[in-house]
């Protein structure tokens, strides 16, 4: 079993999510607690991937077309730390 820790500011963000994204996030947590990151990679709908650049060491999973969950895996502690759930910005800056 994996332990999922959520950042303290995440509670406020989760309340603002659309209902369908919130349900998908809860399902995401259930999968992670049972089978860890390997379980996410087995389900293609999440498009779980490692991030690069400033977010190196973190991973991202899709919760919908627009929303992503950002998290970090600590293998020594069997721990998943959820950093953020946000709307992905596709615009070029």
MIVEX-23398 format. One record per residue (C-alpha): residue number from 0; residue in three letters; x, y, z. Coordinates in pm, whole numbers, plus 32768, in hexadecimal, padded with zeros to 4 digits. Each point is the difference from the previous one (the first is absolute). Example, Ala and Ser with C-alpha at 12.3 -4.5 7.8 and 13.67 -1.06 7.14 Angstrom:
// residues 2
MARKE num residu    u    v    w
MARKE   0    Ala 84CE 7E3E 830C
MARKE   1    Ser 8089 8158 7FBE
***
This chain:
// residues 93
MARKE num residu    u    v    w
MARKE   0    Unk 8000 8000 8000
MARKE   1    Unk 8075 815D 7FA8
MARKE   2    Unk 7FBF 8133 80D2
MARKE   3    Unk 7F7E 813B 7F53
MARKE   4    Unk 8055 814D 80A2
MARKE   5    Unk 7F5E 813E 7F81
MARKE   6    Unk 809A 815A 8017
MARKE   7    Unk 7F4A 80E0 80F7
MARKE   8    Unk 7F89 80F5 7EF3
MARKE   9    Unk 7F6A 7EE3 7F37
MARKE  10    Unk 7EC4 7FEF 80D7
MARKE  11    Unk 7F9A 815B 7F8B
MARKE  12    Unk 8047 7FB1 7E91
MARKE  13    Unk 7F42 7EB7 8009
MARKE  14    Unk 7EC4 80B3 8076
MARKE  15    Unk 800D 80D8 7EC5
MARKE  16    Unk 801E 7EDD 7F0D
MARKE  17    Unk 7EDF 7F99 7F1E
MARKE  18    Unk 7F45 7ED0 8085
MARKE  19    Unk 8074 7F14 7EEA
MARKE  20    Unk 816F 805F 8038
MARKE  21    Unk 7FD6 7FD6 8178
MARKE  22    Unk 7F73 7EA0 7FCF
MARKE  23    Unk 8121 7FA7 7F18
MARKE  24    Unk 80F9 8086 8103
MARKE  25    Unk 7F64 7F24 810E
MARKE  26    Unk 8018 7ED3 7F16
MARKE  27    Unk 816D 8060 7FB8
MARKE  28    Unk 804B 7FFC 8177
MARKE  29    Unk 7F5A 7EAB 8028
MARKE  30    Unk 80D5 7F6C 7EE9
MARKE  31    Unk 8140 8096 808C
MARKE  32    Unk 7FBB 7F85 8162
MARKE  33    Unk 7FCB 7E9D 7F84
MARKE  34    Unk 8105 7FD4 7EED
MARKE  35    Unk 80DC 8137 8001
MARKE  36    Unk 808E 80AA 7ECA
MARKE  37    Unk 800E 7EB9 7F3F
MARKE  38    Unk 7E85 7FEC 8013
MARKE  39    Unk 7FE2 815A 7F67
MARKE  40    Unk 80E2 7FA8 7EDD
MARKE  41    Unk 7F2B 7ECD 7FBB
MARKE  42    Unk 7ECA 80DA 7FC9
MARKE  43    Unk 803B 80C2 7EBF
MARKE  44    Unk 7EEF 8103 8047
MARKE  45    Unk 80D6 80A8 8109
MARKE  46    Unk 8125 803B 7F0E
MARKE  47    Unk 80EF 7FED 8127
MARKE  48    Unk 8152 8097 7FA9
MARKE  49    Unk 8141 8081 809A
MARKE  50    Unk 8038 8177 7FEF
MARKE  51    Unk 8137 80B8 7F91
MARKE  52    Unk 80A0 8152 8040
MARKE  53    Unk 7F9D 80B2 8142
MARKE  54    Unk 7F17 7EDE 805A
MARKE  55    Unk 8107 7EEF 7FD9
MARKE  56    Unk 7FC1 7EF0 8101
MARKE  57    Unk 7E85 802F 7FF1
MARKE  58    Unk 7EF8 7F4C 7F33
MARKE  59    Unk 7EB9 806D 7F60
MARKE  60    Unk 7EB9 7F45 7FC4
MARKE  61    Unk 7ED3 8079 7F3A
MARKE  62    Unk 7EB7 8027 80B6
MARKE  63    Unk 7F51 8081 7ECA
MARKE  64    Unk 8051 80C4 7EC8
MARKE  65    Unk 8064 8132 80C9
MARKE  66    Unk 8055 7F8C 8161
MARKE  67    Unk 813E 7F58 807D
MARKE  68    Unk 8074 7F78 814D
MARKE  69    Unk 816F 8043 804D
MARKE  70    Unk 80AB 7F16 80F2
MARKE  71    Unk 814E 7F7B 8078
MARKE  72    Unk 805A 7E9A 8059
MARKE  73    Unk 80DD 7FA7 8128
MARKE  74    Unk 8059 7E93 7FD5
MARKE  75    Unk 80B3 7FD5 814B
MARKE  76    Unk 7EC8 8060 80C4
MARKE  77    Unk 7EFD 7F6B 7F10
MARKE  78    Unk 7F6C 815D 7FF0
MARKE  79    Unk 7F4F 80D4 7EF9
MARKE  80    Unk 8003 8177 8043
MARKE  81    Unk 7EF4 80B9 7F38
MARKE  82    Unk 8084 815D 7FB8
MARKE  83    Unk 7EE4 8099 7F38
MARKE  84    Unk 7EC6 7FC6 7F33
MARKE  85    Unk 7FDF 8112 7EFE
MARKE  86    Unk 7F76 8068 7EB1
MARKE  87    Unk 810D 7FCC 7EFC
MARKE  88    Unk 8047 813B 7F37
MARKE  89    Unk 8031 7FB7 7E8F
MARKE  90    Unk 803E 8167 7F92
MARKE  91    Unk 815C 8067 7F9A
MARKE  92    Unk 8091 8115 80D3
***
